């Protein structure tokens, strides 16, 4: 995981260099401190897909380029076989498997997300981003907070929500949770 995070950080730094954009500007876009952003670039801080998506949209690059270092090539369809999606562990407890990484010009970013259980004392990290999001639990049980509302989702449950609302999730019952997340 650490190597993947460092590679993403290097791509962020490279993008800033090419576009001649300051760290302050990117940090402001993400709503984080410059220090936190620079830690992301150096691979010392965990990355949120929400922030990577904000950066990709703002600077006109594909999310895949930032996450995986590859430009999507397909335009009529892109097939992802079970368990074969491009994967990145953006945090120690989160694994994102992209289901459409090779499709150019997508209108949505679908992922299979695996969240490892944490102590109930550990606060959920809340994120927000433009657009909307759909989550459907495939395995396990998850607590999802959207704004001030806490929802418990079981296998087969789904939720569609305004992703500008702060949201975060936690695996329950000391087992990982796997869910389909589609970010629009």
C-alpha positions in Angstrom: 0.0 0.0 0.0 2.7 2.5 0.9 4.3 2.3 -2.5 0.9 2.9 -4.2 0.3 6.0 -2.0 3.8 7.3 -2.8 3.2 6.8 -6.5 -0.1 8.7 -6.4 1.7 11.5 -4.5 4.4 11.6 -7.2 1.7 11.9 -9.9 0.0 14.8 -7.9 3.3 16.6 -7.6 4.0 16.0 -11.3 0.6 17.4 -12.3 1.2 20.5 -10.2 4.6 21.0 -11.8 3.3 20.6 -15.4 0.4 23.0 -14.8 2.5 25.4 -12.7 -0.1 25.3 -9.9 0.8 26.0 -6.2 0.3 23.6 -3.4 -1.8 26.3 -1.7 -4.2 26.3 -4.7 -4.7 22.5 -4.7 -5.0 22.4 -0.9 -7.7 25.1 -1.1 -9.6 23.1 -3.7 -9.6 20.0 -1.5 -10.5 22.0 1.6 -7.4 20.9 3.5 -4.3 22.6 4.9 -1.2 23.0 2.7 0.7 20.9 5.2 -1.8 18.0 4.8 -1.7 18.3 1.0 2.1 18.2 0.9 2.0 15.1 3.1 -0.3 13.6 0.5 2.2 14.4 -2.2 5.1 12.9 -0.2 3.1 9.7 0.5 3.0 10.4 4.2 -0.7 11.0 4.4 -3.6 8.8 3.3 -5.5 10.0 0.2 -9.3 10.3 -0.2 -10.8 9.4 -3.6 -13.0 12.5 -3.1 -10.0 14.8 -3.1 -8.4 12.9 -6.0 -11.7 13.3 -7.9 -11.8 17.1 -7.1 -8.2 17.5 -8.4 -8.9 15.4 -11.6 -12.0 17.4 -12.4 -10.5 20.8 -11.7 -7.4 20.2 -13.9 -9.0 18.1 -16.6 -7.2 14.8 -16.1 -8.7 11.4 -15.6 -9.1 10.0 -12.1 -7.4 6.9 -13.4 -4.2 8.8 -14.3 -3.9 10.1 -10.7 -4.9 6.7 -9.1 -3.2 4.2 -11.5 -0.9 6.2 -13.7 -2.8 5.1 -16.9 -5.0 7.0 -19.3 -8.3 5.2 -20.2 -8.4 4.0 -23.8 -11.8 2.4 -24.4 -14.7 4.3 -25.7 -17.5 1.8 -26.6 -17.2 -0.5 -23.6 -14.8 -1.7 -20.9 -15.1 -5.2 -19.3 -13.8 -5.8 -15.8 -13.8 -9.5 -14.8 -14.5 -10.4 -11.2 -11.6 -9.4 -8.9 -9.6 -8.0 -11.9 -10.3 -4.3 -11.5 -7.4 -1.9 -11.0 -7.0 -1.7 -7.3 -5.5 0.8 -4.8 -5.4 0.8 -1.1 -5.7 4.5 -0.5 -5.8 4.0 3.3 -4.8 1.1 5.5 -8.4 0.2 6.1 -9.8 0.9 2.6 -9.3 -0.8 -0.7 -10.8 0.6 -3.9 -11.2 -1.6 -7.0 -12.1 0.4 -10.0 -14.6 -1.2 -12.3 -14.3 1.1 -15.3 -10.7 2.3 -15.2 -10.2 1.8 -18.9 -13.2 3.6 -20.2 -12.6 7.1 -21.5 -14.9 10.0 -20.7 -16.9 8.2 -18.1 -19.8 10.1 -16.4 -19.5 8.0 -13.2 -16.7 6.2 -11.3 -17.8 2.7 -10.0 -15.7 0.9 -7.4 -15.9 -2.1 -5.2 -14.8 -0.8 -1.9 -13.6 -3.0 1.0 -13.5 -1.5 4.4 -11.6 -3.3 7.2 -13.1 -3.2 10.7 -11.7 -0.6 13.2 -12.2 -0.1 16.8 -15.5 1.6 17.5 -13.4 4.3 19.4 -11.8 5.3 16.1 -13.7 8.2 14.6 -15.0 7.8 11.0 -13.2 10.0 8.5 -15.8 12.1 6.8 -15.5 13.2 3.2 -17.6 15.2 0.8 -17.3 15.9 -2.9 -19.3 17.2 -5.8 -22.0 15.2 -7.3 -23.9 12.2 -6.0 -23.0 8.7 -4.8 -24.7 5.3 -4.8 -23.6 2.6 -2.3 -24.8 -1.0 -2.2 -23.6 -3.5 0.4 -22.4 -6.7 -1.2 -21.0 -8.4 1.9 -21.0 -7.6 5.6 -22.7 -4.8 7.5 -21.8 -1.1 7.4 -22.6 2.0 9.4 -22.9 5.0 7.0 -23.1 8.6 8.3 -24.5 11.2 6.0 -24.5 14.6 7.6 -25.8 13.9 11.1 -27.8 10.9 10.1 -26.4 7.4 10.9 -27.7 4.5 8.8 -27.0 0.8 9.2 -26.8 -1.0 5.9 -27.0 -4.8 5.6 -26.1 -7.0 2.6 -28.3 -6.1 -0.3 -29.2 -2.6 1.1 -28.4 0.4 -1.0 -28.4 4.2 -0.6 -28.2 7.1 -3.1 -27.2 10.5 -1.6 -26.0 14.0 -2.2 -22.2 13.6 -1.9 -21.7 17.2 -1.0 -22.9 16.2 2.4 -20.1 15.0 4.8 -20.2 11.2 4.7 -18.2 8.3 6.1 -18.5 4.6 6.7 -17.4 1.9 9.2 -17.5 -1.9 8.9 -19.5 -3.4 11.7 -19.4 -6.7 13.6 -15.6 -7.0 13.4 -15.8 -8.2 9.7 -14.8 -6.4 6.5 -17.6 -4.8 4.5 -17.6 -4.9 0.7 -19.8 -2.5 -1.2 -20.4 -1.1 -4.7 -19.8 2.6 -4.7 -20.7 4.7 -7.8 -19.6 8.3 -7.7 -21.5 10.6 -10.2 
